[in-house]
Amino acid sequence: MPDRVNCPVERGCGGIGRRTRFRFWRREAWGFESLHPHHFLLLISCNYCGKPVRGQWRSAAAQRTKLLVSCPLADGFLGWGRYGRLLVDSFRNGVTVTDYSIFAVETDQIVREDVSSNAEQWRLLRRLKLPDRINDPLGGAVKKAVILDVETTGLSHLTDEVIQLAVLPFTYEVETGRILEVLHREAYEGMREPEVEISAEAAAVTGLTADMVAGQQIDDAQVEAILDKVDLVIAHNAGFDRPMVEKHWPVFSKKPWACSLTGVEWLEEGFTAGKLDYLGMRFGWFFDGHRALADCEACLALLAQELPVSGKTVMSLVREAARRSEYLIQAKAAPFQARQLLKERGYRWRPEDLKNGKVWWTITSNPEAELAWLAKDVYQAAIDLPVSSVNAMNRYSESVWTG
């Protein structure tokens, strides 16, 4: 393989194909279908540098589509000079790639063509604006799901209530996890007047006041009609949202759930936090958060992204996590002196005022190993503890404690 090759953007078709040896190596290493892959270059926008860049679709070994992007301002790869490297891990640098733009404005409306400042010194953030279609189908099976978000009077599942609910249906391709249509016309957002006060903290975060929700009521029939047509409910922090909505609308307990916050190992993918606004900024967008429908749109945009380490879409990983079989173990009557050991192991405390509360608990995929550890290190004796199955139908729900 040569140390340097000429840039196809700069020299045209005759440049990169000049050395046949490199052509064959490139085709084998990167899965290109042609010795002249730059024949099929397409223009997109790079959120890393804010300038037009060139990319190429290729079929990966797993028979899914992958986009390789060359960024004009990134550091060189294989000596591509000032036109930059082929960003196989382009998403690490904030490149958002979908068939249709998810931004309110395009980069050429913001960044001049003659900008030459170092891209390491700045990043481009644009307002999120979801189109009616994010990607075109590739021919696989298509299903329908819904994004859900709520705003509440506070953080207590026991005493607080929902004051705003939004649901945003969409379609996705099962095999690839590609988000297809955003069904704005079927979306619903509504407010309800609670029986308890809106806390000062909740009002500050959401901007919703008692006057704004006075006399408001959620259309239960419309919510049920939307839920009747989907196969999955997704929320960013389903552990909070699901118990809240199931208190008011039992229909939510009849659907499988997934979580975009806990369904992805964000740290392993190179992200230091899982907050929705932070993740959005890493992918190049901002939005007006803490209003239910705006949060739904941000969550759906996140599901459409491909992750830098695994190479999978967020939607694919979220569905994989939802399909896992796990087990709830309750360490009932655990010795008081073992509380620190349990906390270090990842156990959580369920308060006494909740049903089946006053207990340390954990969810695991290997109950036999966990029970053996409890017997040896916590109870120091053989003990029979409650073990319950956890799946998408009861995960994040209070029903896992009662069913």
N, C-alpha and C positions, 0 to 999 in steps of 0.2 A: 504494500500500500504506500503511495507517495506521501511525503510529508506535507505537501501543499497541493491544493487543487484550485482551479479558477472558479469564481462565483458565477452561477448561471444567470443571476439577476444582472450582473455587470457585463458579462461576455455573450450571453445568449446560448443557444443550443450547442454551439461548437465548443464551449468552454469546459464544462465538467465532464463531458464524454470523450475528451481527448485521450484519456489513458484507459484503454480497454481493461487492463488489470484491475483498476479501481472500480470500473463499472460492475464487473462480475462480483467482486468482493462486496460491494454495496448492495447488490441485489440479494445475495445470500444472507448478509448480516442484518439487513433492515427489512427484508421481505418485499422489496419492490417487485412489481410484475414486469417492469420494462427496464432495459439497460439505459433508457433515457427518461428517468422519472420526472425530470423538470419539464417535460412536455406537458405534464398534467398539473402544473402549479396553479394555485388559485390565490387570490388576494383576500386576506382577512385583516383585522386590526389587532395589534398587540397591546394589552393593557400594561405590560411591563414598561414599554418605552413610549406608547401612545402614537406610534407611527404605523403605516401600512406594512405588513410583512407578507411573506410568501410561505405557503404550506402545501402539503401534498397528502391526499388520502392514500392509505395503503391497507391491505388486509393482513391483520396479524395472524399468528399461528392459531389463535382461538377463534378465528373467523369472525372477529368483530372489527369495527372500523377504528382506526387510530389516525390522528393528525399529527404530522411532524411539522414543526414551525421553525423557520429561520428568522431570527430577530435582527434587524439592521444595526441595533446599538449594543447588543449583548457581546460578551467576550468571544473570541474566535474559537472555533472547534474544527479540527482538521485543516487549519490554516485558511479559513474562508475570508480572511482580511476584515475590512471594516464592515462588511455586510453580516458578520457575526456567525454564530454557531448554529448547528441544527439542534434545536432544543427538544431532544427526546423527552426530557422531563420539563417541558415548557410550563406546565401548570404550577411548578414550584415558584415560578416568577410571575404568577398572576395572570396567565393567558387564559381567557374564557373562550371556549370554542363550542359553538352550537350552530346548527344550520341557519338559524335566524337570530338577529341581534336581540339581546335582552336589555339594551340600554336606551335611555331617552334621547341621547345624542351620540353621533359617531365621532371617532377621533379626528377625522379631517375637518370637523366643525370647530375643533378646539385647538389642535396642535398644528402649527405651520409646517409645511413640507421642509423648510430649510432649518428646522431646529436641529442643533448639533450638540446640545449640552449632554453631559454624561448621565445616562439613564440610571446609574446607581444613586444619583442625588435627588431623584423625584419619582413620584408615582402618580398615576392618573386614576381618579375616582369619578364615576359617573352615576347619575341617578338610575336606579333600576326601573325598567318599564317592560313588563312581560308582554310579548306578542301573543296572538291567539294560537300560534304554532311555534314551538321551540326547535323541533327536529322533524325531519321527514322519516317515515317508517322505512325499515330496511327489509321488510317482508316477514318478520316473525310474528308470533302471537301477541295480541294487544289486549291489555286489561285497563280497567278504570279504577282509580283510587281517589281519595280526598285528603286535602291538607286541612287541619283544624287548628284554630287558636282561640284562646279566651282571654278576656281581661276580667279581673275579679276584685272583690272588696278588700281582699287581703290574702295572706298566704296559708291560712289554716283550712285543711280539708274538712275539718269538723264543723267550724262555725262560719266560715266565709262563703260567699256565693258568687256566681257568675253574673257580671253586669254587661258583658258584650261577648258575642259568639260570632265566629266567621268560619265558613267552610268553602273550600275552593276545589272543585273536582278537576281532574285531569286524566289523560290517558298516557300509558307508557308501554314500551316494548318489553316483554317479559325476559327474553334471553339476554338482551344487552343492557337493560335498565335505562334505556334512552327515554327521556320525557318527550312526548309528542305534542298533543294538543293541550292548551290551557283553556278550560271551559268557563270563561268569564261569564257567559250568558247564563250559566247554571249556578253561579256562586251565590252565596247568601251571607249577609252580615246584618245583625240586629242587636238591639240593646234590650235590657230588662231592668225593671225597678226591683232592687233587692229588699229583703225584709230586715237587713242589718245595715249599719252605716258603712259608707265607703271610708276606709282608713285614710289618714292624711298621706301616708306613704304611697298607697295605691293611686290616690288622686294626683299626686305629684308625678308618678311614673307614667300614668295613662292619659292624664289630662281630662279624665271623665269625672264629672261632678254629680251630686244628687239631683240638681236641676236638669241636667242633660238626660238622665235616665228616668226621670219622674214620668209615670204613666206608660212607660215603654214595655213591650212584651215581645218575646221571641215567637215566631210563627212555627209552632211545633210540627204542624202538618208538612210544611215546606222542608224543614230539616229532615223529617222522616223520609220524605220522597227522595231527597238527595242521597241519603244513606242507603236506601233500598237498592240503588243502582251501582254501588261500588263494592269492591272486594277487599279493601284495606283502608284503614284510617291511620294517617301519619301526623305526628305533632313533634315540634322541637321542644322536648322535655315532656314526653307523654306521662311520666311519673307524676307530674303535677296536673296536667290537663285532663287526663282520663277520669280520675276520681271526682274532679270538679263537675264534668259534664254528666257523668252517670248519676249524680245526685238529682239532676233536673230532668234528664232525658234518658230513660232506660234503653232506648234504641241503640245507644252507643255501646252497651254491654254485649250486644249481639254480633258485633263485628270484630275481626282480628285487628290488632293495633301494632304499629311500629313506631320507633323513635329515631329521629335524625340526630339527636344529641348523643344518646348512649349507643346507638347502633353502629357508630364508626369510632375506631380508635384514633381520634384526632391527633394525639401526640405522635403516634407512630407514623402518621401521614405528613408530619412536619408542621402541624399547627399547635400553638402553645395554649389555646383555649377553644372551647366549643360554643361560645356565645354567638348568636346569629349575626349580630352587627359586625363583630370582629371577622367572622368567616367571610361575610360579604365583602368587607374591605380587602381581604386577602385575594379575592377573586375580582376586585376592581369595581365594586358598586357600593352605593349607600342607599338607604331608604328611610322613610319616616316610621320608625319603630314604635312599638307599644300601642298600636291600633291593630285590632285583630286581623282585618283583611290584608293590611300591609305586611304584617308578619307572615301570613300565609303565602303571599307572593314571594317574599324573601326566602322562605323555606323551600318553596318549589324551585326557585332558581338555583338554590344550593343542591337540591337533589339531581339537577341536570348536569352538574359538574363532574369531570373526571379527576380522580385524585392522583397526586404526584408519585406516590410510592407504589401503591397496589396497581395503579393503572385502571382501576374499576370506577364506574360511576358511583356517586354517593347513593343513588337509588338502589343499585345492586347490593351494596353492603348493608343498607338498611333492611332490605327484604331478607337477606341471608340471616341477619341477626334475629329478625322476627320469626323465622322458621326454626330456630334452634329449640331443642327440648332441654329444659332446665328444671331445677328442683329447689323449692323453698324449704330450708331447714330452720326450725325454731329451737334455739338452745334454751329450753324451758328450765327454770330453776337453776340457771348456771351460777356457780359460786361467785360471790361478790368480788372476791380477790382476783377473779379471772377476767374482770371487765376490760382491763387494759390490753390483755392478751387478745381478747376478742376484737377490740377496736383495731388493733394492729393487723389482725387477720382480715379486716374489711367488714366485720359484722356491724349492723346498725341496730339502734334501740327503737323499739316500737312503744310509744307512750301508753300509759295505763288507761287513758281515757278513750282509746280506740279499741274496737272489738278484737279480742284475743291479744290484747296488748300486754305491756310489762314483760317484754321478752327481747332477747338478742336474736337477730336473724340474719341469714345470708341466702343468696341465690347462687347455685353452683351447677355445673354440668357434670360433676363427678361426685354424687352424693356418698358413695361408698368411702372414698378417700376422706371426705369431710367428716363423716361420722366417726371414722377411725381416729382422726386427729382430735375430735372433741372428747372421745372416750379416753384417749391417752394423755392429752395435755390440759384439758379443762376439767372434766369430771373425775379423771383418774380412776375410772371404773366403767364397766359395761352399763349402758343406759339406752332406753328406748325413747327416741325423740320423734316428734311429728315431721313427716316429710311429705310435701305436696308437689304435684306436677305443675310446671309453669310453661305456658305456651302463648301464642299470639292472642288467643281468646281471653286469657285472664291476666296476662302480663300487664303490670302497672295498675291493675284494678284492685279494688277492695275485695272483690269476689274471690281472689286467691286466698284470702284469709277466712272465708266463710264457706266456700264451695267444696 
